[in-house]
């Protein structure tokens, strides 16, 4: 039996809900957990419009969660309250984390050899300082 290696594909992520003010928008693929250390493959670009497309190239077939946020304060990370609630606009694949604390399993998507297209919409938590 001949075994062929899995072919890497592109993950195309269209992000909406962006405040077009020149601050950074970050998109990343997370493996196994939503901790920032597991979200290594990604891109960042200046917010120039309310919708932006990011293409993450050569992604190996596997299960990932996709995370996005807009860094409104320029700190380089997603700001959180003392309770861990995001204070900047963010989104996860499958819209995970809107009703309860997000988990990798809730946000996980499958990426096959042909890649994957998906859409995320950034939202702020009501009462956060970025509304």
N, C-alpha and C positions, 0 to 999 in steps of 0.2 A: 504494500500500500504506500502510495506517495502522499506525503503530507506537505501542503503548501503553507507558507507563513501567512498569518493574517495581514491583510492589506490595510494600511492606515488610510484614513479619509479625513475630510475637513468637517469641522463643526462650525456652522454659520449661525450666529446669534444676533438677532435684531432686537435692540433694546429701545423701548419707548419710555415716555414719562421723564425724559431728561430736561433739566433746566439749561437752556443753551447760553451759558455764561462764561465759557472758557475753562471751567474747572475740570478736573480729570474724571473720566468714567472708566471704571475697571471691570473687566469680565475675566473669569477664570474657571477652569475645570478642576473639580475636587475629586480625589480618589479615596474612597472608603470612609471618610469623615468630613465634616464641615469645618474642621479646625484650619486656620490659615496656612499652616505648614503643609497641608495636604492639597492645597489649591495652587499648584506650581505653574501650570501651563496657562498663560493668559495674555491679555493685552490691555493697554491703557491709552486713551486718547483724550484730547481736549474736547469738551462739549460744545459743538458748533451748531447743533440742531436738536430738535426735540426727539428725533429718532435717529439712531446710528446702527450700522451693521459692522460686526466684528467677525473675522474668519480666523479660527484657530486651525492651523494646518497640521497635517500628518499626525492625527490623533489615532492611536491604536484602538481597535475594537475592545470595548469593556463597558462597565457601568460607571457613570460619573454623575456628579451633581454640578450644575452650572450656577455660579454666583455672580452677581453684578451689583455695583453700587456707584454712587456719585460722591466724590470726595469734595463736598462743598467748602470745607474749611482748609483744604490743602495739607492735611496732616499726613497723608499717605496711607491711612488706614480708615476702616469704617468705625466712626465714633459710636460709643455705646454709653448708656446710662449706667449708674452703679448697679442696676438690676440686670444689666446685659441687653437692654432693649436698644436696637439701632436708632441712632439720632440723625442719620442721613438716609436719603432715599436708597432703597436696596430691592433686590429681587432674587429669587431662587427658582430653579427649574421646577415644574409642576406647581408653581405658586405656593410652594411649601413655606410654612412659617407664618401664614396670615392669621390662622385661628389659634395656633399654639406654638410652642417652641419648636423650631425646625429640626428635623433629623435628616441624616444622610438618606435613609431608606425612603422618606417621604419625597425627597428631592431627586432621587436617583432616576436616571434615564439610561437607556441602552444606546450605545454608539456602535454601529456595524461597520463593515469594511467600506461601505459607500459614504460614510459620514452621517451627518444629521443636521437638520435645520430646525431652529426653534426661536420662539419669541418670548421676551421677558418684558415686564413693565415695572419700572421703578416706582415705589410708593414709600411714603413716610408714615411712621406710626403716628396716629393722632396724639397731639400733645407734645410732639418732639419739638426741638428748637429750630428745625429747618423748614417749617411750613411756610 
